[in-house]
Amino acid sequence: MATYIILMKFTAQGTKDLKGAPKRIESAIKDWELMGGKVLASYFVMGEYDYVAITECPDDEAAVTASLAVSAREHIKTATMRAFPLVEFAKLVEKLP
């Protein structure tokens, strides 16, 4: 499965309902699982973003769909990035002309 890093920020509504955030996070994890994915780790962070998750999903389409579902229901904005292990990166570099 492909790896994805998701950066998340509370929306204004999410900020108003901070006490509900842990349940919304559980719901978001279930959304990923419904798309065939898995949340490997998730963190509350300080700085520009509020949460970071490291996930796996079968493909880009499933990851985008899961991210859209989470954004639509859980009072967060997401930035989803495909992550490549260094071994895969090295293989990509070898293909450069």
VOLOKE-307357 format. One record per residue: residue number from 1; residue in one letter; x, y, z of N, C-alpha, C, CB in turn. Coordinates in nm, 2 decimals. Glycine has a CB too. Example, Ala and Ser with C-alpha at 12.3 -4.5 7.8 and 13.67 -1.06 7.14 Angstrom:
R,1,a,1.32,-0.57,0.78,1.23,-0.45,0.78,1.32,-0.33,0.78,1.13,-0.45,0.90 $
R,2,s,1.28,-0.22,0.71,1.37,-0.11,0.71,1.29,0.00,0.79,1.41,-0.06,0.57 $
***
This chain:
R,1,m,0.08,-0.12,0.00,0.00,0.00,0.00,0.09,0.12,0.00,-0.10,0.00,0.12 $
R,2,a,0.04,0.23,-0.06,0.11,0.36,-0.06,0.09,0.43,0.08,0.05,0.45,-0.17 $
R,3,t,0.20,0.51,0.11,0.20,0.58,0.23,0.16,0.73,0.20,0.34,0.58,0.30 $
R,4,y,0.08,0.79,0.29,0.04,0.93,0.28,0.06,1.00,0.42,-0.11,0.94,0.24 $
R,5,i,0.10,1.12,0.41,0.11,1.21,0.53,0.00,1.31,0.51,0.25,1.28,0.54 $
R,6,i,-0.08,1.33,0.61,-0.19,1.42,0.61,-0.17,1.53,0.71,-0.33,1.35,0.63 $
R,7,l,-0.17,1.65,0.67,-0.16,1.77,0.76,-0.31,1.82,0.78,-0.07,1.88,0.70 $
R,8,m,-0.35,1.84,0.90,-0.48,1.88,0.93,-0.49,2.01,1.02,-0.56,1.77,0.99 $
R,9,k,-0.59,2.09,0.98,-0.61,2.21,1.06,-0.76,2.22,1.10,-0.58,2.34,0.98 $
R,10,f,-0.79,2.26,1.22,-0.93,2.28,1.26,-0.99,2.39,1.17,-0.94,2.32,1.41 $
R,11,t,-1.12,2.37,1.13,-1.20,2.48,1.08,-1.24,2.57,1.19,-1.32,2.43,0.99 $
R,12,a,-1.31,2.68,1.16,-1.37,2.76,1.27,-1.46,2.68,1.36,-1.44,2.88,1.21 $
R,13,q,-1.55,2.59,1.29,-1.64,2.51,1.37,-1.56,2.41,1.45,-1.73,2.43,1.27 $
R,14,g,-1.45,2.35,1.40,-1.37,2.26,1.48,-1.31,2.32,1.60,-1.27,2.20,1.39 $
R,15,t,-1.27,2.45,1.59,-1.22,2.52,1.70,-1.32,2.54,1.81,-1.16,2.65,1.65 $
R,16,k,-1.44,2.57,1.76,-1.55,2.59,1.86,-1.59,2.47,1.94,-1.68,2.64,1.79 $
R,17,d,-1.56,2.35,1.88,-1.60,2.22,1.94,-1.47,2.14,1.97,-1.70,2.14,1.85 $
R,18,l,-1.38,2.19,2.04,-1.26,2.12,2.07,-1.28,2.00,2.15,-1.16,2.21,2.14 $
R,19,k,-1.38,2.00,2.24,-1.41,1.88,2.32,-1.45,1.76,2.24,-1.51,1.92,2.43 $
R,20,g,-1.51,1.79,2.12,-1.56,1.68,2.04,-1.45,1.63,1.95,-1.67,1.73,1.96 $
R,21,a,-1.33,1.69,1.95,-1.22,1.65,1.86,-1.18,1.51,1.87,-1.10,1.74,1.88 $
R,22,p,-1.16,1.45,1.99,-1.12,1.31,2.00,-1.22,1.22,1.93,-1.10,1.27,2.15 $
R,23,k,-1.34,1.24,1.95,-1.44,1.15,1.88,-1.44,1.17,1.73,-1.59,1.18,1.93 $
R,24,r,-1.41,1.29,1.68,-1.40,1.32,1.54,-1.28,1.25,1.48,-1.40,1.47,1.51 $
R,25,i,-1.17,1.25,1.56,-1.05,1.18,1.51,-1.08,1.03,1.50,-0.93,1.20,1.61 $
R,26,e,-1.15,0.97,1.59,-1.19,0.83,1.58,-1.27,0.80,1.46,-1.26,0.78,1.71 $
R,27,s,-1.36,0.90,1.43,-1.45,0.88,1.31,-1.36,0.89,1.18,-1.56,0.99,1.31 $
R,28,a,-1.26,0.98,1.18,-1.18,1.00,1.07,-1.10,0.87,1.04,-1.08,1.12,1.08 $
R,29,i,-1.05,0.81,1.15,-0.97,0.69,1.14,-1.06,0.58,1.07,-0.92,0.64,1.27 $
R,30,k,-1.19,0.57,1.11,-1.28,0.48,1.06,-1.30,0.50,0.91,-1.42,0.48,1.13 $
R,31,d,-1.31,0.63,0.87,-1.32,0.67,0.73,-1.21,0.61,0.65,-1.33,0.82,0.71 $
R,32,w,-1.09,0.62,0.70,-0.97,0.57,0.63,-0.98,0.42,0.62,-0.84,0.60,0.70 $
R,33,e,-1.03,0.35,0.72,-1.04,0.21,0.72,-1.15,0.16,0.62,-1.07,0.15,0.86 $
R,34,l,-1.25,0.24,0.61,-1.36,0.20,0.51,-1.31,0.21,0.37,-1.48,0.30,0.53 $
R,35,m,-1.21,0.29,0.34,-1.15,0.31,0.21,-1.04,0.20,0.19,-1.10,0.45,0.19 $
R,36,g,-1.02,0.11,0.28,-0.92,0.01,0.27,-0.79,0.05,0.32,-0.91,-0.03,0.13 $
R,37,g,-0.78,0.17,0.39,-0.66,0.22,0.44,-0.63,0.19,0.59,-0.65,0.37,0.42 $
R,38,k,-0.52,0.24,0.64,-0.49,0.22,0.78,-0.41,0.35,0.83,-0.40,0.09,0.79 $
R,39,v,-0.45,0.39,0.95,-0.38,0.50,1.01,-0.26,0.44,1.09,-0.47,0.59,1.10 $
R,40,l,-0.14,0.47,1.05,-0.02,0.41,1.12,0.01,0.49,1.25,0.09,0.41,1.03 $
R,41,a,-0.01,0.62,1.24,0.02,0.71,1.36,-0.05,0.84,1.34,0.18,0.73,1.37 $
R,42,s,-0.09,0.90,1.45,-0.15,1.03,1.44,-0.10,1.11,1.56,-0.31,1.03,1.43 $
R,43,y,-0.09,1.24,1.54,-0.03,1.33,1.64,-0.10,1.46,1.64,0.12,1.35,1.62 $
R,44,f,-0.12,1.52,1.76,-0.16,1.66,1.78,-0.03,1.73,1.78,-0.24,1.69,1.91 $
R,45,v,-0.02,1.84,1.70,0.11,1.91,1.69,0.09,2.06,1.71,0.17,1.89,1.55 $
R,46,m,0.20,2.12,1.75,0.21,2.27,1.76,0.26,2.33,1.63,0.30,2.31,1.89 $
R,47,g,0.21,2.45,1.60,0.25,2.52,1.48,0.14,2.55,1.39,0.36,2.44,1.41 $
R,48,e,0.17,2.55,1.26,0.07,2.58,1.16,-0.04,2.48,1.15,0.14,2.60,1.02 $
R,49,y,-0.02,2.36,1.17,-0.12,2.25,1.17,-0.15,2.20,1.31,-0.07,2.14,1.08 $
R,50,d,-0.27,2.14,1.32,-0.32,2.09,1.45,-0.29,1.94,1.46,-0.46,2.12,1.46 $
R,51,y,-0.31,1.87,1.35,-0.28,1.72,1.36,-0.20,1.68,1.24,-0.42,1.65,1.36 $
R,52,v,-0.13,1.57,1.26,-0.06,1.51,1.15,-0.09,1.36,1.16,0.10,1.54,1.15 $
R,53,a,-0.11,1.30,1.05,-0.14,1.15,1.04,-0.05,1.09,0.94,-0.29,1.12,1.02 $
R,54,i,0.00,0.97,0.97,0.08,0.89,0.87,-0.01,0.77,0.84,0.22,0.85,0.93 $
R,55,t,-0.05,0.75,0.72,-0.15,0.65,0.68,-0.10,0.57,0.56,-0.28,0.72,0.64 $
R,56,e,-0.17,0.46,0.54,-0.16,0.38,0.42,-0.29,0.37,0.35,-0.10,0.24,0.45 $
R,57,c,-0.29,0.37,0.22,-0.41,0.35,0.14,-0.38,0.27,0.02,-0.48,0.48,0.11 $
R,58,p,-0.47,0.19,-0.04,-0.44,0.11,-0.16,-0.39,0.19,-0.28,-0.56,0.04,-0.20 $
R,59,d,-0.44,0.31,-0.29,-0.40,0.39,-0.41,-0.44,0.54,-0.39,-0.47,0.34,-0.54 $
R,60,d,-0.40,0.63,-0.48,-0.42,0.77,-0.47,-0.57,0.80,-0.46,-0.36,0.84,-0.58 $
R,61,e,-0.65,0.74,-0.55,-0.79,0.76,-0.55,-0.86,0.74,-0.42,-0.86,0.68,-0.66 $
R,62,a,-0.82,0.63,-0.35,-0.88,0.59,-0.22,-0.84,0.70,-0.12,-0.84,0.45,-0.18 $
R,63,a,-0.71,0.74,-0.13,-0.66,0.84,-0.03,-0.73,0.97,-0.05,-0.51,0.86,-0.05 $
R,64,v,-0.75,1.02,-0.17,-0.82,1.14,-0.19,-0.97,1.13,-0.15,-0.82,1.18,-0.35 $
R,65,t,-1.03,1.02,-0.18,-1.17,1.00,-0.13,-1.18,1.01,0.02,-1.23,0.87,-0.19 $
R,66,a,-1.09,0.94,0.09,-1.09,0.94,0.23,-1.07,1.08,0.29,-0.99,0.84,0.29 $
R,67,s,-0.97,1.15,0.23,-0.94,1.28,0.28,-1.06,1.38,0.26,-0.82,1.34,0.20 $
R,68,l,-1.13,1.36,0.14,-1.25,1.45,0.12,-1.36,1.41,0.22,-1.30,1.42,-0.02 $
R,69,a,-1.38,1.28,0.25,-1.48,1.24,0.35,-1.45,1.30,0.49,-1.49,1.09,0.35 $
R,70,v,-1.32,1.29,0.52,-1.28,1.35,0.65,-1.30,1.50,0.66,-1.13,1.31,0.68 $
R,71,s,-1.26,1.57,0.56,-1.28,1.71,0.55,-1.42,1.76,0.56,-1.21,1.77,0.43 $
R,72,a,-1.51,1.68,0.49,-1.65,1.72,0.48,-1.72,1.70,0.61,-1.72,1.64,0.37 $
R,73,r,-1.68,1.60,0.69,-1.75,1.56,0.81,-1.69,1.60,0.95,-1.78,1.42,0.81 $
R,74,e,-1.56,1.62,0.95,-1.49,1.63,1.08,-1.44,1.77,1.12,-1.38,1.53,1.08 $
R,75,h,-1.48,1.87,1.06,-1.44,2.01,1.09,-1.29,2.03,1.08,-1.49,2.04,1.23 $
R,76,i,-1.23,1.98,0.98,-1.09,2.00,0.95,-1.07,2.03,0.80,-1.01,1.88,1.00 $
R,77,k,-0.96,2.09,0.78,-0.91,2.11,0.64,-0.78,2.02,0.63,-0.87,2.26,0.60 $
R,78,t,-0.77,1.95,0.52,-0.66,1.85,0.50,-0.57,1.89,0.39,-0.71,1.71,0.48 $
R,79,a,-0.44,1.85,0.40,-0.34,1.86,0.29,-0.28,1.72,0.29,-0.23,1.97,0.31 $
R,80,t,-0.31,1.64,0.19,-0.27,1.50,0.18,-0.15,1.49,0.08,-0.39,1.41,0.13 $
R,81,m,-0.04,1.43,0.13,0.08,1.42,0.05,0.12,1.27,0.04,0.19,1.50,0.11 $
R,82,r,0.15,1.23,-0.08,0.20,1.09,-0.11,0.34,1.09,-0.06,0.19,1.05,-0.26 $
R,83,a,0.38,0.99,0.02,0.51,0.98,0.07,0.58,0.85,0.01,0.51,0.97,0.23 $
R,84,f,0.71,0.87,-0.03,0.78,0.76,-0.09,0.90,0.72,0.00,0.84,0.80,-0.23 $
R,85,p,0.91,0.60,0.04,1.03,0.56,0.12,1.15,0.59,0.04,1.02,0.40,0.15 $
R,86,l,1.26,0.60,0.11,1.39,0.64,0.05,1.43,0.54,-0.05,1.50,0.66,0.15 $
R,87,v,1.40,0.41,-0.03,1.44,0.31,-0.13,1.37,0.33,-0.26,1.41,0.17,-0.08 $
R,88,e,1.24,0.37,-0.26,1.16,0.40,-0.38,1.21,0.53,-0.44,1.01,0.41,-0.35 $
R,89,f,1.25,0.62,-0.36,1.30,0.75,-0.41,1.43,0.72,-0.49,1.33,0.85,-0.30 $
R,90,a,1.52,0.64,-0.44,1.64,0.61,-0.50,1.62,0.54,-0.64,1.73,0.51,-0.42 $
R,91,k,1.52,0.45,-0.65,1.48,0.39,-0.78,1.43,0.49,-0.88,1.37,0.28,-0.75 $
R,92,l,1.35,0.59,-0.83,1.31,0.69,-0.92,1.42,0.78,-0.97,1.20,0.79,-0.84 $
R,93,v,1.52,0.81,-0.89,1.63,0.89,-0.93,1.72,0.81,-1.03,1.72,0.92,-0.81 $
R,94,e,1.73,0.68,-1.02,1.80,0.60,-1.11,1.74,0.61,-1.25,1.81,0.46,-1.07 $
R,95,k,1.62,0.64,-1.26,1.55,0.65,-1.39,1.57,0.78,-1.46,1.40,0.62,-1.38 $
R,96,l,1.63,0.87,-1.39,1.65,1.01,-1.45,1.75,0.99,-1.57,1.71,1.11,-1.35 $
R,97,p,1.72,1.07,-1.68,1.81,1.07,-1.79,1.95,1.12,-1.76,1.75,1.14,-1.91 $
***
